[in-house]
Amino acid sequence: MHVENNRWVGSVRWIPIGGESVKYDLPLGKSVHIDGLGTVTLFSVTPPSTAPPDKTKSGGSTSTLHINVNLDPGESFHP
């Protein structure tokens, strides 16, 4: 995650079967079409806290991202 022109931008790396890895930038609220997958939209970002870290707990700060994926015709999702 990073900020460009005061807007959050996430990145995703897609490797189609038998293809090369391609990095896509996902600006908040904008849809990006990824060949062999579909249209991906980053629609919400909860950035990490700016409060000082709690040294009594393990782990680091995290961001929460919410995306929407509309699969291309003929594509399916298998978790």
Backbone as a chain_set.jsonl record, in Angstrom:
{"seq": "MHVENNRWVGSVRWIPIGGESVKYDLPLGKSVHIDGLGTVTLFSVTPPSTAPPDKTKSGGSTSTLHINVNLDPGESFHP", "coords": {"N": [[0.837, -1.173, 0.0], [0.451, 2.199, -0.778], [0.478, 5.802, -1.083], [-0.71, 7.87, -3.637], [-1.039, 10.97, -5.113], [-2.746, 11.797, -3.002], [-4.369, 9.535, -2.683], [-5.098, 6.199, -1.787], [-3.228, 3.423, -2.974], [-3.122, 0.148, -3.916], [-1.292, -2.888, -4.6], [-1.176, -5.702, -6.747], [0.022, -8.875, -7.657], [-0.154, -10.828, -10.473], [-0.086, -14.022, -11.852], [-0.619, -15.564, -14.665], [-1.643, -18.847, -15.776], [1.037, -20.528, -17.129], [2.187, -18.151, -17.865], [3.904, -14.954, -17.541], [4.767, -13.145, -14.555], [2.842, -10.359, -13.599], [2.585, -7.085, -12.389], [0.017, -5.197, -10.991], [-1.311, -2.01, -10.332], [-3.688, -0.843, -8.03], [-5.672, 1.693, -7.744], [-7.541, 3.277, -5.173], [-10.983, 2.882, -5.44], [-10.987, 2.729, -8.21], [-11.433, 0.673, -11.08], [-9.639, -2.128, -12.336], [-8.753, -4.037, -15.102], [-7.749, -7.378, -15.3], [-6.206, -9.536, -17.368], [-7.339, -12.822, -17.939], [-8.369, -13.118, -15.45], [-10.263, -11.05, -14.401], [-12.218, -8.142, -13.576], [-10.964, -6.018, -11.156], [-11.485, -4.264, -8.167], [-10.365, -2.029, -5.78], [-11.94, -1.172, -2.924], [-11.983, -0.313, -0.284], [-9.927, 0.775, 2.394], [-8.302, 0.231, 5.402], [-6.033, 1.813, 7.128], [-2.938, 1.127, 8.949], [-2.69, 1.705, 12.501], [-1.714, 4.877, 13.832], [-0.832, 5.147, 16.326], [1.594, 4.765, 18.976], [3.441, 1.68, 19.016], [2.372, -1.21, 20.912], [4.447, -2.514, 23.09], [4.178, -4.796, 24.564], [2.89, -6.679, 23.117], [3.104, -9.082, 20.473], [3.961, -9.025, 16.95], [3.218, -6.862, 14.14], [2.092, -3.725, 12.734], [-0.883, -3.648, 10.75], [-2.611, -3.383, 7.605], [-5.968, -3.258, 6.451], [-7.574, -4.444, 3.651], [-10.141, -4.197, 1.215], [-11.481, -5.793, -1.508], [-13.144, -6.112, -4.673], [-13.948, -8.613, -6.963], [-14.816, -9.225, -10.208], [-15.253, -11.874, -12.072], [-13.968, -12.803, -15.3], [-15.937, -13.994, -18.093], [-16.208, -17.511, -18.166], [-14.162, -17.922, -16.375], [-13.327, -19.194, -13.111], [-13.442, -19.394, -9.523], [-11.389, -21.083, -7.303], [-10.829, -21.824, -4.173]], "CA": [[0.0, 0.0, 0.0], [1.104, 3.495, -0.749], [-0.406, 6.905, -1.432], [-0.366, 8.662, -4.819], [-2.003, 12.064, -5.302], [-3.693, 11.75, -1.881], [-5.266, 8.391, -2.83], [-4.472, 4.903, -1.53], [-3.001, 2.549, -4.119], [-2.636, -1.182, -3.565], [-0.681, -3.606, -5.716], [-1.401, -7.143, -6.794], [0.841, -9.542, -8.668], [-0.939, -11.895, -11.094], [0.694, -14.918, -12.707], [-1.527, -16.461, -15.377], [-1.087, -20.181, -16.031], [1.978, -20.546, -18.244], [2.587, -16.797, -18.238], [4.838, -14.195, -16.724], [4.212, -12.359, -13.462], [2.541, -8.971, -13.941], [2.149, -6.298, -11.233], [-1.033, -4.227, -11.28], [-1.624, -1.053, -9.28], [-5.129, -0.707, -7.834], [-6.027, 2.921, -7.031], [-8.793, 3.187, -4.43], [-12.184, 3.276, -6.161], [-10.85, 2.552, -9.657], [-11.42, -0.721, -11.511], [-8.531, -2.52, -13.203], [-9.002, -5.343, -15.71], [-6.598, -8.274, -15.322], [-6.467, -10.603, -18.336], [-7.344, -14.167, -17.387], [-8.996, -13.092, -14.13], [-11.471, -10.235, -14.463], [-12.1, -6.753, -13.161], [-10.674, -5.941, -9.725], [-11.655, -2.917, -7.625], [-10.042, -1.788, -4.374], [-12.994, -0.252, -2.524], [-11.864, 0.158, 1.092], [-8.626, 0.586, 3.034], [-8.164, 0.647, 6.794], [-4.585, 1.861, 7.325], [-2.488, 0.782, 10.297], [-2.795, 2.755, 13.51], [-0.558, 5.768, 13.979], [-0.472, 5.145, 17.747], [2.84, 4.043, 19.247], [3.203, 0.241, 19.16], [2.296, -1.799, 22.248], [5.623, -3.386, 23.168], [3.858, -6.035, 25.279], [2.246, -7.593, 22.167], [3.933, -9.436, 19.322], [3.39, -8.686, 15.653], [3.37, -5.479, 13.713], [0.861, -3.075, 12.307], [-1.426, -4.206, 9.518], [-3.66, -2.678, 6.882], [-7.048, -4.12, 5.987], [-7.989, -4.062, 2.307], [-11.339, -4.861, 0.716], [-11.515, -5.736, -2.965], [-14.224, -6.79, -5.376], [-13.469, -9.248, -8.19], [-15.82, -9.715, -11.147], [-14.519, -12.785, -12.939], [-14.255, -12.837, -16.727], [-16.717, -15.169, -18.492], [-15.42, -18.733, -18.303], [-13.223, -18.058, -15.257], [-13.961, -19.583, -11.855], [-12.59, -19.257, -8.345], [-11.229, -22.327, -6.547], [-9.95, -21.533, -3.023]], "C": [[0.882, 1.236, 0.0], [0.086, 4.562, -1.164], [0.16, 7.617, -2.651], [-1.443, 9.718, -4.987], [-3.122, 12.008, -4.263], [-4.71, 10.617, -1.993], [-4.485, 7.109, -2.553], [-4.355, 4.114, -2.827], [-2.444, 1.235, -3.587], [-2.021, -1.821, -4.792], [-1.011, -5.078, -5.599], [-0.521, -7.71, -7.904], [0.048, -10.742, -9.163], [-0.031, -12.704, -12.007], [-0.29, -15.849, -13.403], [-0.85, -17.803, -15.643], [-0.213, -20.124, -17.281], [2.481, -19.177, -18.656], [3.593, -16.195, -17.282], [4.088, -13.423, -15.64], [4.02, -10.909, -13.91], [2.042, -8.27, -12.68], [1.131, -5.264, -11.701], [-1.195, -3.304, -10.081], [-3.133, -0.865, -9.246], [-5.416, 0.577, -7.056], [-7.394, 2.754, -6.359], [-9.952, 3.717, -5.273], [-12.125, 3.114, -7.663], [-10.81, 1.061, -9.979], [-10.269, -0.954, -12.475], [-8.86, -3.894, -13.772], [-7.699, -6.133, -15.771], [-6.946, -9.429, -16.25], [-6.36, -11.969, -17.685], [-7.929, -14.243, -15.991], [-10.321, -12.346, -14.209], [-11.182, -8.814, -14.046], [-12.001, -6.695, -11.64], [-10.788, -4.481, -9.286], [-11.279, -2.911, -6.15], [-11.061, -0.769, -3.879], [-12.917, 0.224, -1.082], [-10.479, -0.162, 1.626], [-8.734, 1.065, 4.476], [-6.67, 0.635, 7.094], [-4.206, 1.455, 8.745], [-2.604, 1.984, 11.227], [-1.531, 3.608, 13.526], [-0.128, 5.877, 15.438], [0.845, 4.407, 17.945], [2.55, 2.552, 19.469], [3.171, -0.189, 20.625], [3.409, -2.83, 22.35], [5.352, -4.681, 23.92], [3.211, -7.069, 24.355], [3.187, -7.868, 21.003], [3.216, -9.037, 18.036], [3.577, -7.221, 15.339], [2.031, -4.889, 13.326], [0.404, -3.678, 10.982], [-2.426, -3.238, 8.903], [-4.725, -3.702, 6.523], [-7.524, -3.579, 4.651], [-9.235, -4.839, 1.933], [-11.365, -4.67, -0.793], [-12.758, -6.455, -3.478], [-13.629, -7.354, -6.659], [-14.675, -9.72, -8.987], [-15.082, -10.559, -12.172], [-14.941, -12.631, -14.395], [-15.118, -14.055, -17.034], [-15.799, -16.375, -18.703], [-14.402, -18.942, -17.204], [-13.994, -18.463, -14.007], [-12.937, -19.496, -10.739], [-12.588, -20.57, -7.592], [-10.284, -22.063, -5.386], [-9.121, -22.731, -2.616]], "O": [[1.907, 1.303, 0.679], [-1.037, 4.239, -1.552], [1.35, 7.93, -2.704], [-2.632, 9.398, -5.003], [-4.297, 12.152, -4.598], [-5.809, 10.728, -1.45], [-3.357, 6.945, -3.02], [-5.256, 4.129, -3.665], [-1.425, 1.213, -2.896], [-2.213, -1.339, -5.908], [-1.113, -5.628, -4.503], [-0.349, -7.092, -8.955], [-0.377, -11.58, -8.368], [0.699, -12.149, -12.828], [-0.75, -16.821, -12.804], [0.375, -17.88, -15.725], [-0.667, -19.722, -18.353], [3.137, -19.047, -19.69], [4.064, -16.841, -16.347], [2.912, -13.094, -15.8], [4.907, -10.308, -14.517], [1.177, -8.795, -11.978], [1.354, -4.551, -12.679], [-1.216, -3.765, -8.939], [-3.78, -0.744, -10.286], [-5.406, 0.556, -5.826], [-8.299, 2.15, -6.935], [-9.915, 4.848, -5.757], [-13.13, 3.341, -8.337], [-10.219, 0.278, -9.235], [-9.958, -0.11, -13.315], [-9.204, -4.811, -13.027], [-6.676, -5.628, -16.233], [-7.858, -10.208, -15.971], [-5.404, -12.244, -16.961], [-7.982, -15.324, -15.404], [-11.385, -12.955, -14.095], [-10.051, -8.336, -14.147], [-12.84, -7.247, -10.928], [-10.261, -3.58, -9.939], [-11.81, -3.696, -5.364], [-11.067, 0.371, -4.343], [-13.703, 1.083, -0.681], [-9.923, -1.225, 1.352], [-9.202, 2.174, 4.736], [-6.092, -0.433, 7.295], [-5.053, 1.441, 9.639], [-2.613, 3.132, 10.784], [-0.43, 3.123, 13.268], [0.814, 6.6, 15.762], [1.177, 3.516, 17.163], [1.522, 2.204, 20.05], [3.853, 0.392, 21.469], [3.318, -3.905, 21.756], [6.196, -5.577, 23.925], [3.004, -8.213, 24.76], [3.965, -7.005, 20.597], [2.019, -8.75, 18.039], [4.037, -6.442, 16.174], [0.977, -5.48, 13.561], [1.219, -4.158, 10.193], [-3.004, -2.392, 9.585], [-4.42, -4.877, 6.315], [-7.842, -2.396, 4.53], [-9.373, -6.009, 2.292], [-11.284, -3.549, -1.296], [-13.337, -7.297, -2.791], [-12.893, -6.663, -7.364], [-15.468, -10.525, -8.499], [-14.375, -10.035, -13.033], [-16.105, -12.365, -14.694], [-15.047, -15.053, -16.316], [-14.75, -16.268, -19.339], [-13.827, -20.025, -17.099], [-15.167, -18.122, -13.855], [-11.729, -19.52, -10.975], [-13.645, -21.115, -7.275], [-9.068, -22.072, -5.572], [-8.338, -22.648, -1.67]]}, "num_chains": 1, "name": "protein.A"}
